[in-house]
Amino acid sequence: MFLEIATFDITSAEIALNSVADRIEFCANINTGGITPDLEELRYLKDKYSQPIHVMIRPVGGGFLYTDSEFKQMQKDIVEFSKANADGFVFGILDENQEIDMEKNRLLVDLANGKPCVFHRAIDRTKNIF
């Protein structure tokens, strides 16, 4: 079995990393369903813990359709969190029809440069998950 724990702040991340978790999903702001966490907090966690940390890439809570500036922020975040040794990324972008935006998601996967990427709960909003 493999245990991943979603965490929404530095305290819960440390609790999870001190537990039996094999990996954490590091986010911020549980009230919005999770957004991109603080870069310096990831750096701190990577310096102190050895378990893999996958970072949520989501500039705002709510839906999964992003403006051009929000999408540019997502691209920048993947590059910056990669440099800070994030082990993987969690994101999901839908289009105006609530379908997976293949082009934008593919661009983020490419920017992850081989690091694992997980399509998150945006899949629940699509008409056909297959």
C-alpha positions as CSV (number, residue, x, y, z in Angstrom):
1,M,0.0,0.0,0.0
2,F,1.0,3.6,-0.6
3,L,-0.2,6.4,1.6
4,E,-0.4,10.0,0.4
5,I,-1.8,12.7,2.7
6,A,-3.1,16.0,1.5
7,T,-1.9,18.9,3.7
8,F,-3.1,22.5,3.7
9,D,-0.5,24.3,5.8
10,I,3.0,23.8,7.1
11,T,1.8,22.3,10.4
12,S,-0.3,19.6,8.8
13,A,2.6,18.9,6.4
14,E,5.0,18.4,9.2
15,I,2.6,16.1,11.1
16,A,2.1,14.0,7.9
17,L,5.8,13.9,7.2
18,N,6.4,12.7,10.7
19,S,3.8,10.0,10.3
20,V,3.6,6.9,8.1
21,A,2.9,8.9,5.0
22,D,4.8,7.8,1.9
23,R,4.3,11.2,0.3
24,I,2.3,14.4,0.8
25,E,0.4,16.7,-1.4
26,F,1.3,20.1,-0.2
27,C,-1.4,22.8,-0.7
28,A,-2.6,26.0,1.0
29,N,-6.0,27.2,2.1
30,I,-8.4,24.3,2.7
31,N,-11.4,26.6,2.5
32,T,-10.9,27.2,-1.2
33,G,-10.2,23.5,-1.9
34,G,-6.5,24.0,-2.1
35,I,-4.2,26.4,-3.8
36,T,-0.5,26.7,-4.5
37,P,1.4,26.8,-1.2
38,D,4.2,29.2,-0.2
39,L,7.5,28.5,-2.0
40,E,9.6,29.1,1.1
41,E,7.5,26.6,3.1
42,L,8.3,24.0,0.5
43,R,12.0,24.8,0.7
44,Y,11.9,24.4,4.5
45,L,10.1,21.0,4.2
46,K,12.6,19.7,1.6
47,D,15.5,20.7,3.8
48,K,14.1,18.8,6.8
49,Y,12.3,15.8,5.4
50,S,13.1,13.1,2.8
51,Q,9.6,11.9,1.8
52,P,8.4,13.1,-1.6
53,I,6.3,16.2,-1.7
54,H,3.9,16.9,-4.6
55,V,2.9,20.5,-4.8
56,M,-0.6,21.8,-5.8
57,I,-0.4,24.2,-8.7
58,R,-3.6,26.2,-8.5
59,P,-3.5,30.0,-8.3
60,V,-7.1,30.5,-7.1
61,G,-9.8,28.4,-5.6
62,G,-13.2,27.8,-7.0
63,G,-13.4,26.3,-10.5
64,F,-10.7,25.0,-12.8
65,L,-11.0,27.4,-15.7
66,Y,-8.2,29.9,-15.5
67,T,-7.5,33.3,-17.0
68,D,-4.4,33.9,-19.1
69,S,-2.6,35.6,-16.2
70,E,-3.6,32.7,-13.9
71,F,-2.3,30.2,-16.4
72,K,1.0,32.1,-16.7
73,Q,1.3,32.1,-12.9
74,M,0.8,28.3,-13.0
75,Q,3.6,28.0,-15.5
76,K,5.9,30.2,-13.4
77,D,5.0,28.2,-10.3
78,I,6.0,24.9,-11.8
79,V,9.4,26.2,-12.8
80,E,10.0,27.8,-9.4
81,F,8.8,24.9,-7.4
82,S,10.8,22.6,-9.6
83,K,14.0,24.6,-8.8
84,A,13.0,24.2,-5.1
85,N,13.1,20.4,-5.5
86,A,9.3,19.7,-5.5
87,D,9.0,16.0,-6.3
88,G,5.9,16.3,-8.4
89,F,2.9,18.4,-9.2
90,V,-0.9,18.3,-8.8
91,F,-3.1,20.4,-11.1
92,G,-6.0,20.3,-13.5
93,I,-7.3,22.7,-16.1
94,L,-10.7,22.6,-17.7
95,D,-12.0,24.6,-20.6
96,E,-15.3,26.6,-20.8
97,N,-17.2,23.4,-21.5
98,Q,-15.9,21.6,-18.4
99,E,-13.7,19.3,-20.5
100,I,-10.0,18.7,-19.9
101,D,-7.9,21.4,-21.6
102,M,-5.4,19.0,-23.2
103,E,-3.1,21.8,-24.5
104,K,-2.7,23.7,-21.3
105,N,-2.3,20.6,-19.2
106,R,0.2,19.2,-21.6
107,L,2.2,22.4,-21.4
108,L,2.3,22.1,-17.6
109,V,3.4,18.5,-17.8
110,D,6.2,19.5,-20.2
111,L,7.3,22.2,-17.8
112,A,7.5,19.7,-15.0
113,N,10.4,18.2,-17.0
114,G,9.8,14.5,-16.1
115,K,8.6,15.0,-12.6
116,P,5.3,13.2,-11.9
117,C,2.1,15.1,-12.5
118,V,-1.3,14.2,-11.1
119,F,-4.6,15.5,-12.5
120,H,-6.6,16.5,-9.4
121,R,-10.3,16.6,-8.6
122,A,-11.1,18.8,-11.6
123,I,-11.8,15.4,-13.2
124,D,-15.0,15.3,-11.1
125,R,-16.4,18.2,-13.1
126,T,-15.9,16.7,-16.5
127,K,-18.8,15.0,-18.4
128,N,-16.7,12.0,-19.4
129,I,-13.7,11.1,-17.2
130,F,-12.5,8.7,-19.8
